[in-house]
């Protein structure tokens, strides 16, 4: 990376905080969501067109105590991966070896869809940097960061003077991310019935209180947002793509905050992924909240017989029920996993609680 020689992807701080103010610009995802054409204008300013390609580098695995653990990213659904390589770096802060994968020649059309998915609340946070010889981009559920030369950043700041975010320009990065709850079903279980059961269970008394976002095409280019929907009305939208549902969090005991539900559909299975902002529950006792979520999922099994459920930090739905049942006893990277078996529930706990940090006894 010619102009990013001082950026260390192995550093705990994101690239935005490894350069001076004159070489970086940040856009809030809420701003991109409120201004649908803004992201295209930003790409046009950077001269990102259909012929432009970028490389990306991301944390793909880490090794500690002789055990190498891969990180499930699900990037194959976002990008056409044909050219990649892996390198390893010792991380002093984590006291482990980190493995980074670099993928070359990603089209900026796919990068555009990836960032757009964040603004729609569909894409979970991943630590990936995208770059070419002129720009480096990093996106998560809160922000889009761009790093470049002083001249190019000055151009972006002048063009989007009223749109870019100034709050963190002289501050430090705040923590974030999501706590996730997932319920996963085999394809032979009716999706409409289980989604309605899910919505009725977690949103029983709210009438017309949901906001739904979806894309009418598989590429994620044409997005639609509908407000004020009732539970049964959401079912009519299942023929679309990347369906997300925003509703009150009362059903999970989160008063005054909203949760986002993403409907994930794969070839042989599907599931519902609940995104809860870490900031909304971080002031509570982690153990107490985790046990509350377990009790809720135990009761939910009576009305919707999921094959398995998960509770954890930055999770995704990507393992079929058949395979999951063969690995769950040995896998240590699920803080809580619940497997349904007729009238029984098997509850597995990994070595860390749902925050990914606090230790617990495997059981």
C-alpha positions in Angstrom: 0.0 0.0 0.0 2.0 2.9 -1.3 0.6 5.8 0.8 -0.4 3.7 3.8 3.1 2.5 4.9 2.5 3.6 8.5 -0.8 1.8 8.9 -0.6 -1.5 10.9 -3.7 -3.7 10.4 -2.5 -5.8 13.4 -2.9 -2.7 15.6 -6.0 -2.6 18.0 -6.9 0.8 16.6 -8.6 1.0 13.2 -6.7 2.8 10.4 -8.8 5.9 10.9 -7.0 6.5 14.2 -3.5 5.7 12.9 -3.3 8.8 10.6 -3.7 12.5 11.1 -7.0 14.4 10.7 -6.0 15.7 7.3 -5.7 12.2 5.9 -9.0 10.8 7.0 -12.8 11.3 6.7 -15.7 9.6 8.4 -19.3 9.2 7.4 -22.0 8.0 9.8 -24.1 5.1 8.6 -27.2 6.9 9.7 -26.2 9.8 7.3 -25.8 7.3 4.4 -29.2 5.8 5.2 -30.9 9.2 5.4 -29.3 10.3 2.1 -29.8 7.3 -0.3 -27.6 8.7 -3.2 -24.8 9.9 -1.0 -22.7 6.7 -1.2 -22.7 6.7 -5.0 -21.6 10.4 -4.9 -18.7 9.5 -2.6 -17.6 6.7 -4.9 -17.8 9.0 -7.9 -15.6 11.6 -6.1 -13.0 8.8 -5.5 -13.4 7.9 -9.2 -14.6 4.4 -8.3 -16.4 3.1 -11.4 -17.2 -0.3 -12.8 -13.6 -0.8 -14.0 -12.0 0.0 -10.6 -10.9 -2.9 -8.3 -9.6 -3.0 -4.8 -7.8 -5.5 -2.6 -9.0 -6.3 0.9 -7.2 -7.7 4.0 -9.0 -9.2 7.0 -8.4 -11.2 10.2 -9.3 -14.8 9.2 -7.9 -17.0 12.0 -5.8 -16.9 15.2 -3.7 -19.5 16.9 -3.0 -19.8 20.6 -1.8 -22.8 22.6 -1.2 -24.7 19.5 -4.9 -24.5 18.4 -5.8 -22.6 15.3 -9.3 -21.2 15.2 -10.8 -19.9 11.9 -13.2 -17.0 11.9 -16.4 -17.6 10.0 -17.0 -14.5 7.8 -19.3 -15.7 5.0 -17.5 -13.5 2.5 -18.3 -15.8 -0.4 -21.8 -14.5 -0.4 -20.5 -10.9 -0.9 -17.5 -11.2 -3.1 -16.2 -13.3 -5.9 -13.0 -14.8 -4.4 -10.5 -16.0 -6.9 -7.2 -14.7 -5.8 -6.1 -14.8 -2.2 -3.1 -15.4 0.1 -2.6 -15.8 3.9 0.1 -14.4 6.2 0.7 -14.6 9.9 1.7 -12.0 12.5 2.3 -12.2 16.2 -0.1 -9.9 18.1 1.5 -8.8 21.4 -1.7 -7.4 22.9 -3.7 -10.6 22.3 -0.7 -12.9 22.9 -1.5 -15.0 19.9 -0.6 -15.4 16.2 -3.1 -13.7 13.9 -3.6 -14.9 10.4 -4.6 -12.4 7.8 -6.1 -13.2 4.4 -5.7 -10.8 1.4 -8.1 -11.0 -1.5 -7.2 -9.2 -4.7 -9.2 -7.5 -7.4 -12.6 -7.0 -5.7 -14.9 -5.0 -7.9 -16.1 -1.7 -6.4 -19.6 -2.6 -7.4 -19.5 -5.4 -4.8 -17.8 -3.1 -2.3 -20.6 -0.6 -2.8 -23.2 -3.4 -2.0 -21.2 -4.4 1.1 -21.2 -0.9 2.5 -24.8 -0.3 1.5 -25.8 -3.4 3.5 -24.4 -1.7 6.7 -26.5 1.4 6.1 -29.5 -0.9 5.8 -28.7 -2.8 9.0 -28.1 -6.1 7.2 -24.3 -6.6 7.3 -22.7 -7.6 10.6 -19.5 -6.0 11.6 -16.3 -7.5 10.2 -12.7 -6.2 10.5 -11.9 -5.8 6.8 -9.8 -3.1 5.1 -10.4 -2.4 1.4 -7.7 -0.5 -0.5 -6.0 0.4 -3.7 -3.1 2.7 -4.4 -5.1 5.8 -3.5 -7.7 5.0 -0.8 -8.3 2.7 2.1 -11.8 2.1 3.3 -13.2 0.5 6.5 -16.9 0.1 7.3 -18.9 -1.2 10.3 -22.4 -0.8 11.5 -21.7 2.7 12.7 -19.4 4.4 10.2 -17.6 4.4 6.9 -14.0 5.5 7.2 -11.8 6.6 4.3 -8.1 7.2 4.5 -6.0 8.8 1.7 -3.6 11.6 0.9 -4.3 15.1 2.2 -5.3 16.4 -1.3 -7.9 13.6 -1.8 -9.3 13.9 1.7 -9.5 17.7 1.3 -11.6 17.2 -1.9 -14.0 14.8 -0.1 -14.3 17.2 2.9 -15.0 20.2 0.6 -17.5 18.3 -1.5 -19.4 16.7 1.5 -18.8 19.5 4.0 -22.3 19.1 5.6 -22.4 15.4 5.5 -19.1 14.0 6.9 -18.8 13.2 10.6 -16.5 15.4 12.8 -17.3 14.0 16.2 -14.3 11.6 16.4 -11.8 13.7 14.5 -10.1 14.7 17.8 -11.4 11.8 19.9 -10.7 8.2 20.4 -12.7 5.3 19.0 -15.6 4.1 21.1 -16.4 0.4 21.4 -19.4 -1.1 19.7 -20.7 -4.2 18.0 -23.6 -6.4 18.5 -24.8 -9.2 20.8 -26.7 -11.7 18.7 -29.4 -14.2 19.2 -30.1 -16.7 16.4 -32.7 -19.4 15.8 -32.0 -21.8 12.9 -34.3 -24.2 11.2 -34.1 -27.0 8.6 -35.7 -26.1 5.2 -38.5 -28.6 5.7 -39.9 -26.5 8.5 -42.2 -23.8 7.2 -40.6 -20.4 7.2 -43.8 -18.3 7.2 -45.2 -20.2 10.3 -41.9 -19.8 12.2 -41.4 -16.2 11.3 -44.9 -15.4 12.4 -44.4 -17.3 15.6 -41.1 -15.4 16.1 -42.8 -12.0 15.6 -45.8 -12.9 17.8 -43.5 -14.1 20.6 -41.1 -11.1 20.6 -43.6 -8.4 19.5 -47.0 -9.6 20.9 -48.7 -6.4 21.7 -47.2 -3.9 19.3 -49.6 -3.1 16.4 -48.1 -1.6 13.3 -44.9 -0.8 15.0 -42.3 -2.4 12.8 -40.1 -1.0 10.1 -39.0 -3.4 7.4 -36.1 -3.0 4.9 -35.5 -5.3 1.9 -34.0 -5.5 -1.6 -36.1 -6.4 -4.6 -33.0 -7.8 -6.3 -30.4 -10.3 -5.3 -27.5 -7.9 -6.0 -28.8 -5.5 -3.3 -29.1 -2.5 -5.5 -32.8 -1.7 -5.2 -33.8 -1.2 -1.6 -37.3 -0.6 -0.2 -38.3 0.6 3.3 -41.8 0.2 4.7 -43.0 1.5 8.1 -45.8 0.7 10.4 -46.2 -3.0 9.5 -48.0 -5.5 11.6 -46.7 -9.0 12.1 -48.7 -10.8 9.5 -47.9 -8.1 6.9 -44.2 -8.9 7.1 -44.8 -12.5 5.8 -45.8 -11.1 2.4 -42.3 -9.7 1.9 -40.4 -13.0 2.2 -40.1 -13.3 -1.5 -37.7 -10.4 -1.5 -34.0 -10.4 -0.5 -32.1 -9.4 2.7 -35.2 -8.8 4.8 -34.5 -6.9 8.0 -37.1 -6.0 10.6 -36.7 -3.3 13.2 -39.0 -3.5 16.3 -39.0 -2.7 20.0 -36.8 -4.8 22.3 -39.4 -5.3 25.0 -39.7 -9.0 24.2 -36.0 -9.4 25.2 -36.3 -7.1 28.3 -34.6 -4.2 26.5 -36.7 -1.3 27.4 -36.6 1.9 25.3 -34.4 0.4 22.6 -34.9 -1.2 19.2 -33.6 -4.5 18.0 -33.0 -5.6 14.4 -34.0 -9.0 13.0 -32.3 -10.3 9.9 -33.9 -13.1 7.9 -31.2 -15.4 6.5 -32.0 -18.1 3.9 -29.5 -20.7 2.7 -30.0 -23.7 0.4 -30.9 -26.3 3.2 -31.7 -24.1 6.1 -32.8 -20.6 7.3 -32.8 -18.6 10.4 -33.6 -15.3 12.2 -30.7 -13.3 13.6 -31.4 -10.7 16.3 -28.9 -7.8 16.5 -28.8 -6.0 19.8 -26.4 -3.1 20.1 -23.8 -3.8 22.8 -24.2 -0.3 24.2 -27.9 -1.1 25.0 -27.0 -3.8 27.5 -23.4 -3.3 28.4 -24.3 -1.6 31.7 -26.1 -4.8 32.9 -24.5 -7.9 34.5 -23.4 -10.1 31.6 -24.2 -13.3 33.4 -27.7 -12.1 34.3 -28.5 -11.0 30.8 -27.1 -14.2 29.3 -29.2 -16.4 31.6 -32.3 -14.2 30.8 -31.7 -14.8 27.1 -31.4 -18.6 27.7 -34.7 -18.6 29.6 -36.4 -16.7 26.8 -35.1 -19.1 24.1 -36.2 -22.1 26.2 -39.8 -20.7 26.3 -39.6 -19.8 22.6 -38.9 -23.5 21.7 -42.4 -24.4 22.9 -44.0 -22.2 20.1 -41.3 -22.6 17.4 -39.3 -25.8 17.3 -36.0 -24.5 16.1 -33.2 -27.0 15.3 -30.6 -24.9 17.2 -30.2 -21.4 18.7 -27.1 -19.3 19.5 -26.3 -16.5 21.9 -23.0 -14.6 21.4 -21.0 -11.6 20.1 -20.8 -10.9 16.4 -22.4 -14.1 15.3 -23.8 -15.1 11.9 -26.1 -17.9 10.6 -23.9 -20.0 8.4 -24.0 -23.6 9.7 -26.7 -26.1 8.7 -28.5 -27.9 11.5 -27.2 -31.3 10.4 -23.6 -30.2 10.6 -24.1 -28.1 13.7 -25.2 -31.1 15.7 -22.0 -33.0 14.8 -19.7 -30.2 16.0 -21.5 -28.5 18.9 -20.0 -30.7 21.6 -16.4 -30.0 20.6 -16.8 -26.4 19.3 -15.7 -23.8 21.9 -16.5 -20.7 20.0 -20.2 -20.5 20.8 -20.8 -18.8 24.2 -24.3 -20.5 24.3 -25.7 -23.1 21.9 -29.1 -24.7 22.4 -30.0 -27.8 20.4 -33.6 -28.9 20.1 -34.5 -32.6 20.2 -38.2 -33.3 20.3 -39.2 -32.4 23.9 -35.6 -31.9 25.0 -33.2 -29.0 24.9 -29.5 -29.5 25.1 -27.7 -26.4 26.3 -24.0 -26.0 25.7 -21.8 -23.2 27.1 -18.3 -22.3 25.7 -15.4 -21.0 27.7 -16.4 -17.4 27.3 -19.7 -15.6 27.9 -21.7 -13.8 25.2 -19.5 -10.7 25.4 -16.6 -12.8 24.1 -14.4 -11.7 27.0 -15.8 -12.9 30.3 -14.7 -16.4 31.2 -17.1 -19.2 32.1 -16.9 -22.9 32.6 -17.5 -25.1 29.6 -20.5 -27.3 30.2 
